[in-house]
Amino acid sequence: MDIQIRDATEADLPAIVEIYNQSIPGGWSTADTKPITVAERVEWFRKHDPAKRPLWIAEMDGQIAAWIGLSSFYAGRPAYDATAEVSLYVASAFHGRGIGAFLKKRMIEHCPRLGVTTLLSMHFDHNQATRRLNDRLGFQELGHLPESAVVEGKTRGLVISALRIPAADWISSVFNPWLKILPLSINQAP
C-alpha cells in the first residue's frame, strides 16, 4: 500500500468536503447534521497555513483517501497560539487501513516545528475508535460534556482530550521506530 501526504490546495476542497460529508450520516464524527457545501468551507480552508495550521491530504491509489488539519483554539486568541485542535476524516472506502493513525502520528511529529505544545482532540463519547487511537498516542481526557449534542436522534456527549507535545527529539525517538513498522509505503512530504 502506497500513501502520499501533501499540503491541501483549494482544488482539493471538493474531495475534502465529500470525505467530511461521508461522516455525517453515521453520527460518529461530526455535529453537522446535514451535508455542507464547498462554498461553505472556503473561508475555513483559507484559515489553514502550512507553516502553522496545516491541512494535509493523504492520497492512495490515485484518490484522496483522508485529510487531517489543525485549527486554532478558542477563535485564535493570541494567548492560545501554542494550542491547536486536530481534525481527521478518512473516506469510507479507506476505513480500517491505518491511515488515520498514521496521519495523526505524523501530525504529532510535526507539532514542534508548527509551534504547537498542546494538541486537542474532541470526539463524541460513543466514538470508541477515536478514543482508542487517542489513548494509544498518549492523549489524556480532560473533560466530558455529557448529553451535549443530539446526533441521529440520539443524545451524545463530547470528550475533550489533550496531548502535551514534548521536545522534537523525544517525538522522533518515540514515533519514528513505530512508523517504520506500519504496513504502508510512505512518500515523505509534510
C-alpha positions as CSV (number, residue, x, y, z in Angstrom):
1,M,0.0,0.0,0.0
2,D,1.4,3.4,-1.0
3,I,0.3,6.6,0.6
4,Q,1.4,10.2,-0.3
5,I,0.8,13.1,2.1
6,R,0.9,16.7,0.9
7,D,-0.4,20.1,1.8
8,A,-4.0,20.5,0.6
9,T,-4.8,23.0,-2.2
10,E,-8.0,24.8,-2.8
11,A,-8.5,22.4,-5.8
12,D,-8.7,19.6,-3.2
13,L,-11.6,21.2,-1.4
14,P,-14.4,19.3,-3.2
15,A,-12.8,16.0,-2.1
16,I,-12.2,17.3,1.4
17,V,-15.9,18.2,1.7
18,E,-17.0,14.9,0.2
19,I,-15.0,13.0,2.8
20,Y,-16.4,15.2,5.6
21,N,-19.9,14.7,4.4
22,Q,-19.5,10.9,4.4
23,S,-19.1,11.1,8.2
24,I,-22.5,12.9,8.8
25,P,-25.0,10.0,8.3
26,G,-23.3,7.7,10.8
27,G,-23.2,10.3,13.5
28,W,-19.8,9.2,14.8
29,S,-17.5,12.1,13.9
30,T,-19.2,15.4,13.4
31,A,-22.0,17.5,14.9
32,D,-23.1,18.7,11.5
33,T,-26.5,17.1,10.7
34,K,-26.7,17.9,7.0
35,P,-24.1,17.9,4.2
36,I,-22.0,21.0,3.9
37,T,-21.0,22.6,0.6
38,V,-17.7,23.6,-0.9
39,A,-18.7,27.2,-0.8
40,E,-19.4,26.9,3.0
41,R,-15.8,25.6,3.5
42,V,-13.8,28.1,1.5
43,E,-13.2,30.5,4.4
44,W,-12.4,27.6,6.7
45,F,-9.9,26.3,4.2
46,R,-8.2,29.6,3.8
47,K,-7.5,29.8,7.6
48,H,-5.1,26.9,7.2
49,D,-1.4,27.8,6.9
50,P,1.2,25.1,6.1
51,A,3.7,26.8,8.4
52,K,1.4,27.0,11.5
53,R,-2.0,25.3,10.9
54,P,-1.6,22.9,8.1
55,L,-4.3,20.9,6.2
56,W,-2.9,17.8,4.7
57,I,-4.4,15.2,2.4
58,A,-3.4,11.6,2.1
59,E,-3.6,10.0,-1.4
60,M,-3.8,6.3,-2.0
61,D,-4.4,4.5,-5.3
62,G,-4.7,7.9,-7.0
63,Q,-7.5,9.1,-4.8
64,I,-7.7,11.4,-1.8
65,A,-8.3,8.9,1.0
66,A,-8.2,11.2,4.1
67,W,-7.4,14.6,5.4
68,I,-6.1,16.0,8.7
69,G,-5.8,19.6,9.8
70,L,-5.0,21.8,12.7
71,S,-7.3,24.7,13.7
72,S,-6.5,27.5,16.1
73,F,-8.1,27.0,19.5
74,Y,-10.6,29.5,21.0
75,A,-11.1,31.6,17.9
76,G,-7.4,32.1,17.5
77,R,-6.9,34.3,20.6
78,P,-3.1,35.0,20.8
79,A,-2.6,33.6,24.3
80,Y,-3.6,30.2,22.8
81,D,-1.2,30.3,19.8
82,A,0.6,27.1,21.0
83,T,-2.7,25.2,21.3
84,A,-4.4,23.6,18.3
85,E,-7.3,21.3,17.6
86,V,-6.7,18.3,15.3
87,S,-9.4,17.2,12.9
88,L,-9.1,13.9,11.0
89,Y,-11.5,12.4,8.4
90,V,-11.0,9.2,6.4
91,A,-13.0,8.4,3.3
92,S,-15.4,5.4,3.9
93,A,-13.7,3.3,1.2
94,F,-10.4,3.6,3.1
95,H,-11.5,2.8,6.7
96,G,-9.6,0.1,8.5
97,R,-6.3,0.6,6.7
98,G,-4.4,2.5,9.4
99,I,-4.4,5.8,7.5
100,G,-6.0,7.7,10.4
101,A,-3.4,6.5,12.9
102,F,-0.6,7.2,10.6
103,L,-1.8,10.8,9.8
104,K,-2.4,11.6,13.5
105,K,1.1,10.4,14.5
106,R,2.6,12.3,11.6
107,M,0.9,15.5,12.7
108,I,2.1,15.0,16.3
109,E,5.6,14.6,14.9
110,H,5.3,18.0,13.2
111,C,3.8,19.9,16.1
112,P,7.1,21.2,17.5
113,R,8.0,22.9,14.2
114,L,4.5,24.3,14.0
115,G,4.8,25.8,17.4
116,V,2.1,23.6,18.9
117,T,2.7,22.4,22.5
118,T,-0.9,21.3,23.3
119,L,-2.9,19.3,20.8
120,L,-6.6,19.0,21.4
121,S,-8.8,16.2,20.1
122,M,-12.6,16.3,20.5
123,H,-14.9,13.4,19.8
124,F,-18.3,12.0,20.7
125,D,-18.3,9.8,23.7
126,H,-19.6,6.8,21.7
127,N,-16.7,7.0,19.2
128,Q,-14.6,4.3,20.6
129,A,-12.2,4.1,17.6
130,T,-11.0,7.7,18.2
131,R,-10.9,7.1,21.9
132,R,-8.6,4.0,21.4
133,L,-6.4,5.9,19.0
134,N,-6.0,8.9,21.3
135,D,-5.2,6.5,24.2
136,R,-2.5,4.8,22.2
137,L,-1.0,8.1,21.3
138,G,-0.9,9.4,24.8
139,F,-3.8,11.9,24.9
140,Q,-5.4,12.5,28.3
141,E,-9.1,13.0,28.7
142,L,-9.6,16.5,30.2
143,G,-13.3,16.8,30.0
144,H,-16.6,15.2,29.2
145,L,-19.7,17.2,28.3
146,P,-22.4,14.5,28.7
147,E,-25.6,14.8,26.7
148,S,-24.4,17.9,24.9
149,A,-25.4,17.1,21.3
150,V,-28.3,15.3,19.5
151,V,-27.0,13.3,16.6
152,E,-29.1,11.0,14.5
153,G,-31.9,11.4,17.1
154,K,-29.7,10.3,20.0
155,T,-28.2,12.3,22.8
156,R,-24.4,12.2,22.7
157,G,-21.6,13.6,24.9
158,L,-18.4,15.3,23.8
159,V,-15.0,14.1,25.1
160,I,-12.1,16.7,25.1
161,S,-8.6,15.2,25.2
162,A,-5.2,16.8,25.1
163,L,-1.7,15.8,24.3
164,R,1.2,17.8,25.6
165,I,3.8,18.0,22.9
166,P,7.4,17.4,24.2
167,A,10.6,18.5,22.5
168,A,11.2,17.4,18.9
169,D,13.9,14.9,19.8
170,W,11.6,13.0,22.1
171,I,8.9,12.8,19.4
172,S,11.3,11.4,16.9
173,S,12.7,8.8,19.3
174,V,9.1,7.5,20.1
175,F,7.3,7.7,16.8
176,N,10.0,7.1,14.2
177,P,10.6,3.4,15.1
178,W,6.8,2.8,15.3
179,L,6.2,4.4,11.9
180,K,8.7,2.0,10.3
181,I,6.6,-1.0,11.2
182,L,3.3,0.4,9.7
183,P,2.2,-1.6,6.7
184,L,2.4,1.5,4.5
185,S,5.0,2.6,2.0
186,I,5.3,6.3,2.8
187,N,6.3,9.0,0.3
188,Q,7.5,11.8,2.6
189,A,6.0,15.3,2.0
190,P,4.9,17.3,5.0
